[in-house]
């Protein structure tokens, strides 16, 4: 502690001594230091402790039990909701006034404050460690409602916005299969630059969603809202996630399945979703913060931090959330901040802006964490985690749900900063725990049969009672054509294509047996057996070149010569077939025989 006091100026020492009416306040620097050391002696320390208010005492305890004695004011404020006073007059004209005794415990060094090692030991011997930071959660959403008051234009009669709750896992388990099949059928067109789906593709995807998107058309317009649009969330997320995870790629202007995507069609949906989450964590294909499009200036180099570290940090803190309990998004944000999470979105906040680059720079934001990190957290939870069924969500309209940005230049005329502003609570699902590696297995909940079927010898499938669920309809669409609302017919081409893709007819057969009280007709069993066998009758082993020879004699000579015969085979009188992998060797051997190949 003497070294720490020696680093202070005489004026700073006198300011500290002003807290002790009976202390010596004149003399050389060493005399002033001695007077303060006397106050902080073993006998005097308990009395000085009582001069601290409860918040200041917490600050001292936090630093005393920190490994290096550091005091982080931002983390402290996030944990306790207030900052300790280092100065008696917070409204001092120069920003600082006479110092409180807290500065006898926490010494300023540049941008940090630290407690000397010996003082840490003395404080720790006298006072207990502070309570660890904890993440608050709820077994159920508050009742009734809950409701939020929109703070729009100072209106005392602001709209009441009740929360909508969505349980996402059942939808995700269905939608991931539906999206894979859409990609397999080349039904999703995306931009080759942004990889984003176009308007027509968004409509097609929305038509395939199990429970529609999070916000429908009714949420877009209101007489009290600005002209800002919410737009799609899940419909944008799915094609981006398929690409980021390597399950789909551009085939011309439309998405098509990769080899991994074709394999995913026959995998358990929960395993596919887990693979998508892990693939998205490792991908740099796109930056989801770009979806917060009211924040301008994002495209320049060095303006945003890399995406992979950001995603990893959010994933790590999701692992710390209790499964099956509701967590307020703001509480997770506070918890991350209090834990010192190294989450950073804006590399250069001054280059990002609202409305106008000259006036609306976000470097003026009073709380950059809320502007950038909390908005990023909202985006990841709502657009990606909820779409994948990893978290259930409770949300309201984003219009006027979060209004702190309206104090910034350009924000006053805006009703939302992002389409995700309405997300208030989330709940980690069993599927989410599986995707995050918190559990080793996932079993989808059993569903009671929703319909009865009658399967006819002519391959017709009739719905005789109830109605098909969304995933049951999706199953039949893979193997049969729909002829009416209640009538389907097994289709040979569809069935053959599914088998070619590596699927098996066994799940279809089991489904039909479970819904029909009569045994399957022998004709249907024979049809399924024949398709299952015929669909595997041929196999692609590689790409080949078809080469036309000048005449049949040349083709025969090359096909029989000992150097070229192992590399080709006859295909008609004047044609040879050469596998692409043998192309170079074949050309070299043919030239040695005196024959060249024109392209």
QUIHU-V122915 format. One record per residue. N is the residue number from 1. RES is the residue in one letter. PHI is phi as a letter, one per 20 degrees, with the letter a starting at -180 (999 if undefined). PSI is psi in radians with two decimals (* if undefined). D_FIRST is the distance of its C-alpha to the first C-alpha in Angstrom with 1 decimal. Layout:
BEGIN
n = [N N]
res = [RES RES]
phi = [PHI PHI]
psi = [PSI PSI]
d_first = [D_FIRST D_FIRST]
END
This chain:
BEGIN
n = [1 2 3 4 5 6 7 8 9 10 11 12 13 14 15 16 17 18 19 20 21 22 23 24 25 26 27 28 29 30 31 32 33 34 35 36 37 38 39 40 41 42 43 44 45 46 47 48 49 50 51 52 53 54 55 56 57 58 59 60 61 62 63 64 65 66 67 68 69 70 71 72 73 74 75 76 77 78 79 80 81 82 83 84 85 86 87 88 89 90 91 92 93 94 95 96 97 98 99 100 101 102 103 104 105 106 107 108 109 110 111 112 113 114 115 116 117 118 119 120 121 122 123 124 125 126 127 128 129 130 131 132 133 134 135 136 137 138 139 140 141 142 143 144 145 146 147 148 149 150 151 152 153 154 155 156 157 158 159 160 161 162 163 164 165 166 167 168 169 170 171 172 173 174 175 176 177 178 179 180 181 182 183 184 185 186 187 188 189 190 191 192 193 194 195 196 197 198 199 200 201 202 203 204 205 206 207 208 209 210 211 212 213 214 215 216 217 218 219 220 221 222 223 224 225 226 227 228 229 230 231 232 233 234 235 236 237 238 239 240 241 242 243 244 245 246 247 248 249 250 251 252 253 254 255 256 257 258 259 260 261 262 263 264 265 266 267 268 269 270 271 272 273 274 275 276 277 278 279 280 281 282 283 284 285 286 287 288 289 290 291 292 293 294 295 296 297 298 299 300 301 302 303 304 305 306 307 308 309 310 311 312 313 314 315 316 317 318 319 320 321 322 323 324 325 326 327 328 329 330 331 332 333 334 335 336 337 338 339 340 341 342 343 344 345 346 347 348 349 350 351 352 353 354 355 356 357 358 359 360 361 362 363 364 365 366 367 368 369 370 371 372 373 374 375 376 377 378 379 380 381 382 383 384 385 386 387 388 389 390 391 392 393 394 395 396 397 398 399 400 401 402 403 404 405 406 407 408 409 410 411 412 413 414 415 416 417 418 419 420 421 422 423 424 425 426 427 428 429 430 431 432 433 434 435 436 437 438 439 440 441 442 443 444 445 446 447 448 449 450 451 452 453 454 455 456 457 458 459 460 461 462 463 464 465 466 467 468 469 470 471 472 473 474 475 476 477 478 479 480 481 482 483 484 485 486 487 488 489 490 491 492 493 494 495 496 497 498 499 500 501 502 503 504 505 506 507 508 509 510 511 512 513 514 515 516 517 518 519 520 521 522 523 524 525 526 527 528 529 530 531 532 533 534 535 536 537 538 539 540 541 542 543 544 545 546 547 548 549 550 551 552 553 554 555 556 557 558 559 560 561 562 563 564 565 566 567 568 569 570 571 572 573 574 575 576 577 578 579 580 581 582 583 584 585 586 587 588 589 590 591 592 593 594 595 596 597 598 599]
res = [X X X X X X X X X X X X X X X X X X X X X X X X X X X X X X X X X X X X X X X X X X X X X X X X X X X X X X X X X X X X X X X X X X X X X X X X X X X X X X X X X X X X X X X X X X X X X X X X X X X X X X X X X X X X X X X X X X X X X X X X X X X X X X X X X X X X X X X X X X X X X X X X X X X X X X X X X X X X X X X X X X X X X X X X X X X X X X X X X X X X X X X X X X X X X X X X X X X X X X X X X X X X X X X X X X X X X X X X X X X X X X X X X X X X X X X X X X X X X X X X X X X X X X X X X X X X X X X X X X X X X X X X X X X X X X X X X X X X X X X X X X X X X X X X X X X X X X X X X X X X X X X X X X X X X X X X X X X X X X X X X X X X X X X X X X X X X X X X X X X X X X X X X X X X X X X X X X X X X X X X X X X X X X X X X X X X X X X X X X X X X X X X X X X X X X X X X X X X X X X X X X X X X X X X X X X X X X X X X X X X X X X X X X X X X X X X X X X X X X X X X X X X X X X X X X X X X X X X X X X X X X X X X X X X X X X X X X X X X X X X X X X X X X X X X X X X X X X X X X X X X X X X X X X X X X X X X X X X X X X X X X X X X X X X X X X X X X X X X X X X X X X X X X X X X X X X X X X X X X X X X X X X X X X X X X X X X X X X X X X X X X X X X X X X X X X X X X X X X X X]
phi = [999 g f f f f f e e g f f f f f f f f f c g e e f c c o f g f f f f f f f f f f e f g f e g g f f g f e e f g f f f f f f f g f f d f g d m e d d f f f f f f f d m b d f e e c f d f d g g d n c c g e e f g f e d d d e c m e c c c d g g f f g f f f f f e c f f f f f f c e f b c f b f g d f o f c c e f e d l m f f d f g e d f e d d c e e g g f f f f f f f f f f f f f f e l d d e c f f e e m e f e f f f f f f f g f e f f c m f f d e g f f f d b f e e f e f d e m f c f f e f f f f f f f f e m e b b f d m d c f c f e g f f f f f f d e f g f f f f f f f g f f f g e e c f b d f f f f e f f e e n f f f f m e c f f f f f f f f f f f f f f f e e f f m c f c f g f f f f f f f f f e m g f e b d e f c g f e d b d m c f f c e g e f e g f b f f f f d f f f f g g f f f f e d f f f e m e c f c c b c f f f m f c d f f f f e f n e f e d e b e b f e f e f d c b c f e f f f f f f e n f c e b c d f f f d f f e b d c c d d f e m e c d e e a m b f f f f f f f f f g f c c d e d a f d c c c g d f f f f f f f f g f o e c f g f f f f f f f f d d f e f f g f f f g f g f f f f f e f f d f c b f d r e c d d d e e f b f f f f f f f f d f f e d g f d b b f b n f d d c d c f g f d g f f f f f f f f f e n c d c e e]
psi = [-0.64 -0.70 -0.69 -0.73 -0.61 -0.42 -0.18 2.74 2.91 -0.71 -0.67 -0.68 -0.74 -0.63 -0.68 -0.72 -0.38 -0.30 -0.19 1.73 -0.58 -0.02 2.72 2.26 0.19 2.87 -3.09 2.96 -0.70 -0.54 -0.72 -0.71 -0.74 -0.67 -0.69 -0.67 -0.61 -0.71 -0.57 0.30 3.01 -0.63 -0.60 -0.36 -0.78 -0.63 -0.71 -0.65 -0.70 -0.28 -0.17 2.45 2.95 -0.68 -0.73 -0.67 -0.69 -0.69 -0.73 -0.76 -0.69 -0.79 -0.64 -0.55 0.08 2.48 -0.66 0.15 0.32 2.56 2.09 1.86 -0.62 -0.77 -0.71 -0.80 -0.65 -0.61 -0.74 -0.12 0.15 2.79 2.55 2.69 2.15 -0.24 2.51 -0.63 1.71 -0.28 0.37 2.43 -0.43 0.22 -0.25 2.58 -2.72 2.42 2.59 2.98 -0.18 -0.54 -0.11 -0.21 -0.70 1.96 2.40 2.25 1.67 -2.09 0.06 2.88 2.44 2.58 2.27 2.58 -0.81 -0.65 -0.63 -0.77 -0.71 -0.75 -0.75 -0.52 -0.42 -0.53 2.53 2.85 2.61 2.76 2.34 2.66 2.39 2.58 2.03 2.51 2.90 2.48 -0.54 2.82 2.57 2.53 2.55 2.78 -1.92 3.00 2.66 2.44 2.18 2.27 1.29 2.08 0.51 0.36 2.04 -0.44 0.82 2.71 2.53 2.23 1.64 2.72 2.51 2.27 2.31 2.13 2.04 -0.37 -0.84 -0.72 -0.77 -0.69 -0.58 -0.81 -0.58 -0.62 -0.74 -0.70 -0.67 -0.71 -0.60 -0.75 -0.68 -0.56 0.14 0.86 0.00 1.91 2.32 2.77 2.42 -0.25 -0.89 -0.30 0.26 2.55 2.57 -3.12 -0.80 -0.72 -0.68 -0.75 -0.73 -0.72 -0.78 -0.58 -0.37 -0.15 2.52 -0.78 0.52 3.03 3.02 -0.64 2.29 -3.08 -0.55 -0.46 -0.24 -0.69 2.42 2.48 -0.36 -0.10 2.77 -3.05 0.20 2.39 2.56 -0.94 3.10 2.67 -1.12 -0.68 -0.48 -0.69 -0.73 -0.92 -0.57 -0.73 -0.70 -0.68 -0.78 -0.56 -0.04 0.25 -0.35 2.70 2.89 2.22 1.60 -2.07 0.04 2.72 2.45 2.74 2.48 3.11 -0.70 -0.66 -0.67 -0.72 -0.60 -0.46 -0.47 0.09 2.86 2.32 -0.65 -0.66 -0.61 -0.77 -0.71 -0.72 -0.66 -0.77 -0.81 -0.66 -0.67 -0.68 -0.62 -0.10 2.64 0.40 -0.63 2.86 1.98 -0.36 -0.40 -0.36 -0.27 1.34 -0.10 -0.33 1.93 2.90 0.29 -0.32 -0.30 2.67 2.43 0.27 -0.51 2.64 2.85 2.57 -0.62 -0.82 -0.65 -0.86 -0.71 -0.71 -0.77 -0.75 -0.71 -0.69 -0.47 -0.60 -0.34 -0.01 2.42 2.25 2.60 0.36 2.48 2.35 2.28 2.38 -0.73 -0.53 -0.71 -0.72 -0.80 -0.77 -0.77 -0.73 -0.74 -0.49 -0.08 0.55 2.25 0.74 2.16 2.26 -0.84 2.00 -0.65 1.55 -0.48 -0.30 -0.12 2.56 2.90 2.28 -0.99 2.22 -0.48 -0.47 -0.48 0.45 2.34 0.01 -0.32 -0.11 2.34 -0.37 1.62 -0.51 -0.81 -0.70 -0.74 -1.07 -0.75 -0.69 -0.65 -0.75 -0.77 -0.76 -0.85 -0.77 -0.80 -0.83 -0.53 -0.93 -0.77 -0.68 -0.67 0.01 0.26 -0.47 2.41 2.72 2.61 2.14 2.82 -3.05 2.44 -0.29 2.05 0.30 -0.60 2.10 0.10 -0.50 -0.29 -0.23 -0.21 2.74 2.22 -0.26 -0.35 -0.56 0.11 2.49 -0.25 2.62 -0.53 2.74 -0.16 0.03 -0.37 -0.16 2.14 -0.74 2.69 2.80 2.11 2.20 2.96 -0.65 -0.70 -0.72 -0.64 -0.78 -0.62 -0.09 0.22 -0.35 2.69 -0.18 2.74 2.26 2.01 2.55 2.44 2.47 2.41 2.58 2.30 -0.08 2.91 2.61 2.77 2.09 2.16 2.82 -0.43 0.30 0.20 2.51 2.01 2.37 1.93 -0.21 2.47 -2.68 2.68 2.42 2.97 -0.76 -0.48 -0.69 -0.70 -0.68 -0.83 -0.63 -0.45 -0.38 -0.27 2.81 2.47 2.15 -0.43 -3.08 -0.58 0.22 2.29 2.81 2.23 2.38 2.24 -0.77 -0.78 -0.76 -0.73 -0.73 -0.74 -0.74 -0.71 -0.60 -0.01 0.03 2.84 2.60 -0.12 -0.81 -0.67 -0.81 -0.73 -0.68 -0.81 -0.72 -0.66 -0.35 -0.18 2.21 -0.29 2.69 2.64 2.38 2.56 -0.52 -0.65 -0.75 -0.75 -0.71 -0.82 -0.71 -0.77 -0.74 -0.67 -0.63 -0.81 -0.55 -0.29 0.24 -0.51 2.72 2.34 2.17 -0.08 2.87 2.61 2.82 2.39 2.07 2.25 2.19 2.81 -0.51 3.01 -0.56 -0.70 -0.74 -0.74 -0.74 -0.82 -0.68 -0.42 -0.27 2.48 -0.45 -0.48 -0.38 -0.71 -0.19 -0.02 3.01 2.70 2.56 1.38 -2.99 -0.77 0.20 2.54 2.61 2.23 2.22 2.50 -0.64 -0.33 0.07 -0.89 -0.80 -0.71 -0.78 -0.74 -0.76 -0.67 -0.69 -0.64 -0.47 -0.14 0.34 2.27 2.94 2.07 2.48 *]
d_first = [0.0 3.9 5.4 5.0 6.3 8.6 10.1 11.4 14.8 16.0 17.9 15.0 13.1 16.5 17.1 14.2 15.4 18.8 18.1 18.2 21.7 21.3 18.1 18.6 18.9 20.4 19.8 18.1 14.8 13.3 14.9 13.6 9.9 11.0 12.8 10.1 8.0 11.6 12.1 9.3 10.6 12.8 15.7 14.4 12.9 16.5 17.6 15.0 16.1 19.6 19.0 18.5 21.9 23.0 22.4 18.8 18.3 20.0 17.7 14.6 16.7 17.9 14.5 13.5 16.8 16.9 17.1 14.7 12.7 14.7 16.2 19.8 21.3 24.8 24.7 23.2 25.9 28.6 27.7 27.4 29.5 27.1 23.9 21.0 20.9 18.0 20.3 22.6 25.7 26.3 29.5 28.0 30.3 27.7 26.3 23.1 22.9 20.5 17.4 17.0 14.1 13.8 11.8 9.0 8.9 10.4 9.6 12.8 13.8 17.6 19.3 16.6 13.6 11.0 8.5 5.8 8.0 7.1 6.8 10.0 11.7 11.3 12.7 15.3 16.4 17.2 18.6 21.1 21.0 22.6 26.3 27.1 28.7 32.4 35.5 37.9 41.6 45.0 48.0 50.3 50.2 49.8 53.1 55.1 54.6 51.8 52.4 50.6 51.3 51.7 50.0 52.6 53.2 51.9 54.9 54.6 57.3 55.6 57.1 56.2 55.3 55.7 54.2 56.4 55.6 56.6 56.6 56.6 57.2 61.0 61.4 59.3 61.3 64.5 63.3 61.9 65.4 67.1 64.9 65.6 69.3 69.1 67.5 70.2 72.9 71.4 71.0 67.6 67.6 64.2 63.2 62.9 60.0 57.9 59.3 59.6 62.8 65.3 66.9 69.7 67.5 65.2 68.3 69.5 66.2 65.9 69.4 68.3 65.1 65.5 64.2 64.1 61.0 58.2 59.5 63.2 65.1 64.8 61.0 61.4 63.2 62.6 63.6 60.0 58.5 58.3 60.3 57.5 58.8 57.0 59.2 59.3 56.4 57.9 60.8 58.4 56.0 58.8 60.1 56.6 55.6 58.8 58.2 54.5 55.2 58.1 60.8 62.5 63.0 65.1 68.8 70.0 68.8 68.4 66.2 67.7 66.4 65.0 65.9 62.8 63.9 67.4 66.0 63.8 67.0 67.9 64.4 63.0 61.6 58.3 57.8 58.7 56.1 53.4 54.5 54.4 50.8 49.7 51.7 50.3 46.7 47.5 49.7 49.1 52.5 51.3 48.3 48.6 46.4 49.4 51.1 49.0 51.4 50.5 47.4 49.0 48.1 47.2 49.6 47.8 46.0 42.2 42.2 41.7 39.7 41.7 43.3 42.8 39.0 39.4 42.1 40.3 37.3 39.6 41.5 38.4 37.5 41.1 40.9 38.3 40.7 42.8 46.5 49.0 46.6 46.2 43.0 42.5 41.9 39.2 37.5 37.5 36.2 33.3 32.6 32.5 30.2 27.8 28.0 27.1 30.6 31.0 34.2 35.0 38.4 38.4 37.5 38.3 38.5 39.9 42.9 43.8 45.5 47.8 51.3 50.7 48.4 48.1 47.0 45.9 43.0 40.7 37.6 38.0 37.6 35.1 34.3 35.1 34.5 37.4 39.6 39.3 37.7 39.2 42.6 42.5 41.8 44.7 47.0 46.2 46.7 49.8 51.7 51.0 49.7 52.2 55.0 54.4 54.5 51.0 49.9 52.0 51.3 51.6 52.0 53.5 54.8 52.1 53.4 50.9 49.0 45.7 45.7 42.2 43.5 46.1 43.7 43.6 46.3 49.4 48.2 50.0 53.4 52.3 52.6 50.6 48.2 49.3 52.1 49.6 48.0 50.1 48.5 46.7 46.6 47.2 47.9 47.6 51.0 52.3 53.4 50.0 48.4 50.9 50.3 46.5 47.1 46.0 49.5 51.9 55.1 56.5 59.8 61.1 62.4 66.1 68.3 71.6 74.6 75.2 78.8 81.9 83.7 87.2 87.5 91.0 92.9 93.0 89.2 88.6 85.7 86.3 83.8 85.9 83.3 80.0 78.2 76.2 72.4 70.6 69.7 73.3 74.7 72.4 73.7 77.3 76.7 75.9 79.3 81.7 83.0 82.9 86.5 85.9 83.4 84.4 85.9 84.5 86.3 84.9 85.0 85.8 84.0 80.8 80.9 81.5 78.7 76.3 77.4 77.2 73.5 72.9 73.4 75.6 78.1 77.1 74.6 77.3 79.9 77.7 77.1 80.8 81.7 79.1 80.5 84.3 86.1 88.8 88.4 87.8 91.1 92.0 92.2 88.6 87.5 89.6 88.2 84.6 85.5 87.3 84.5 81.9 84.0 85.3 81.8 80.8 84.0 82.6 79.3 78.0 77.0 76.4 77.5 80.7 82.7 86.3 88.3 91.9 94.1 97.0 99.5 99.9 100.7 97.4 95.5 97.4 96.8 93.1 92.8 94.6 93.3 91.2 88.3 88.1 89.4 86.1 84.3 86.7 89.3 92.4 92.4 96.0 98.4 96.4 92.8 90.0 86.7 83.6 80.2 77.5 75.6 78.8 79.5 78.4 80.2 83.3 83.6 83.2 85.9 88.2 88.0 89.0 92.1 92.8 91.6 89.0 87.4 87.4 84.7]
END
